[in-house]
Amino acid sequence: MPEETLDPQNWREFATLAHRMVDEMLHHLETLRDRPAWQEMPQDLKRRLLDEPVPMEPQGEAETYEQFKADVLPYPVGNLDPRFFGWVQGNGIPLGMMADMLASGLNPHVSGFNQAPALVETKVIEWLRQLFDFPEGASGLLVSGGSMASFTGLAVARNAMAGYDVRKAGLKGGPQLTVYGSTETHSWAKKAMEVLGLGSRAYKQIPVHKDFTMDLEALRTAVAADRKQGMRPIAVLATAGTVNTGASDDLEAIADFCQEEGLWMHVDGAFGALAYLSPKLKPAVKGLERADSLAFDLHKWMYLNFECACVLVRDGEHHRAAFDQNASYIAGMERGVIAGGLYLADLGLELTRSFKALKAWMSLKAYGVDKFVRVIEQNVDQAQYLAELVRAEPKLQLTAEVPLNIVCFRYVADLPGPRLNALNTEILLRLQEDGIAIPSSTQLGKKFCIRACIVNHRTRREDLDALVAGAVRLGDELVEEFRA
Ligand SMILES: *Cc1c(COP(=O)(O)O)cnc(C)c1O
């Protein structure tokens, strides 16, 4: 029997196909404006995709690629599009796409080892540490996303602040540990509390002010009350840029409070932290550099391709102490391939880790930090522009202030509250289904709002004109139906 491999049988033929993949994907990116922002996948195609049996026999590389082009490529959520403003989803950049290809081609195991790829990640973390004014001795890790970055920060906080050895004793070793966020804190926090064994009951969601920032008096009261009951408050989860409205907690005041109270300050800056890089926008998130741990995405407001996020931990020793292992099969050596050990795996949950650092390293070097800062500032200007359009249109109402890059608004008519919410829901869905633009939604108080979050380097002002014009036209067309 001849021995087999998964390398191409004919490298030249494969290279021709590979070049075609690159050319066609770049063409797809170049011509985004020729297509609707989103289109629903036809029912029969969905069924065909889901019903496909296990492929025991080969279909071939070229034919499989053709199927990707027909069945997958046209039907993503639309986040490449200049008119995509939904949730918090970046576009990715072509250089990032190519870097991911190179990273995947090289396919290194970035858990440490005596190799350049791990040093590239170390360098990227070091640049980020400097950009966010974290002290020397701070450590960090690239992870899949903001949720994982914040999870990592909270895991370090739990172990560092418990007052006993959680790694050995589990959570039975001492008093109930409590953690504080706000009612606007992202849902990662509840998930992390549950998975870390702290329990969602120990996660106290503090009310917010009218501007959606944490009420610090209420925080102070809650911490004092819990201490009185014999619980041990360990951490405050502050947010730089909430997912609903882009509000940022008073990070300086929270840092002061955590210092006074001996609490860990974790900042979730999934997208908002990036504002720190702009001298103009920095005041909105000032204080995050004082956090004990800071989580932010590079795949949101740094526009990099999924997945890429970072956690920075002020005290690198605490970081390592939460995750390091010394299994014999991965022990470091003085020399050779494993010299230095698996020092990156010792900073998080994952052992095998991809080379996501390459796209960050290449993009930062190719375009320079200032370019990213200019696009971030442009998004904030665009959000202000959109807010102005909404304010100038009597049929629309701005439903929250616009401190950063998120605009919440709704169509207004003299309808009872629930009918008005239903009308706005229909406007939102039609905007998406007609491929006009892709905002998402949120609920602020009793108001259903159309929500545009601009982390899009492709957006132009005309795209925001189209969103507003579309919302008004649909509202005008639909409003009579909702009077019935
Ligand atoms: C998006 C977001 C997260 C989660 O980040 P992922 O990268 O999606 O895991 C957490 N917090 C805030 C404020 C976010 O906007």
Ligand as a Chemical Component Dictionary entry (heavy atoms), coordinates in Angstrom:
data_LIG
# 
_chem_comp.id                   LIG 
_chem_comp.type                 NON-POLYMER 
_chem_comp.pdbx_formal_charge   0 
_chem_comp.three_letter_code    LIG 
# 
loop_
_chem_comp_atom.comp_id 
_chem_comp_atom.atom_id 
_chem_comp_atom.alt_atom_id 
_chem_comp_atom.type_symbol 
_chem_comp_atom.charge 
_chem_comp_atom.model_Cartn_x 
_chem_comp_atom.model_Cartn_y 
_chem_comp_atom.model_Cartn_z 
_chem_comp_atom.pdbx_ordinal 
LIG C1 C1 C 0 -19.141 42.226 22.498 1  
LIG C2 C2 C 0 -19.012 42.493 23.940 2  
LIG C3 C3 C 0 -18.585 41.494 24.806 3  
LIG C4 C4 C 0 -18.327 40.091 24.332 4  
LIG O1 O1 O 0 -17.218 40.056 23.459 5  
LIG P1 P1 P 0 -17.057 38.856 22.416 6  
LIG O2 O2 O 0 -15.862 39.246 21.622 7  
LIG O3 O3 O 0 -18.320 38.846 21.610 8  
LIG O4 O4 O 0 -16.886 37.616 23.193 9  
LIG C5 C5 C 0 -18.437 41.810 26.142 10 
LIG N1 N1 N 0 -18.684 43.051 26.588 11 
LIG C6 C6 C 0 -19.102 44.044 25.781 12 
LIG C7 C7 C 0 -19.343 45.404 26.347 13 
LIG C8 C8 C 0 -19.268 43.798 24.421 14 
LIG O5 O5 O 0 -19.677 44.777 23.605 15 
# 
loop_
_chem_comp_bond.comp_id 
_chem_comp_bond.atom_id_1 
_chem_comp_bond.atom_id_2 
_chem_comp_bond.value_order 
_chem_comp_bond.pdbx_ordinal 
LIG C1 C2 SING 1  
LIG C2 C3 SING 2  
LIG C2 C8 DOUB 3  
LIG C3 C4 SING 4  
LIG C3 C5 DOUB 5  
LIG C4 O1 SING 6  
LIG O1 P1 SING 7  
LIG P1 O2 DOUB 8  
LIG P1 O3 SING 9  
LIG P1 O4 SING 10 
LIG C5 N1 SING 11 
LIG N1 C6 DOUB 12 
LIG C6 C7 SING 13 
LIG C6 C8 SING 14 
LIG C8 O5 SING 15 
# 
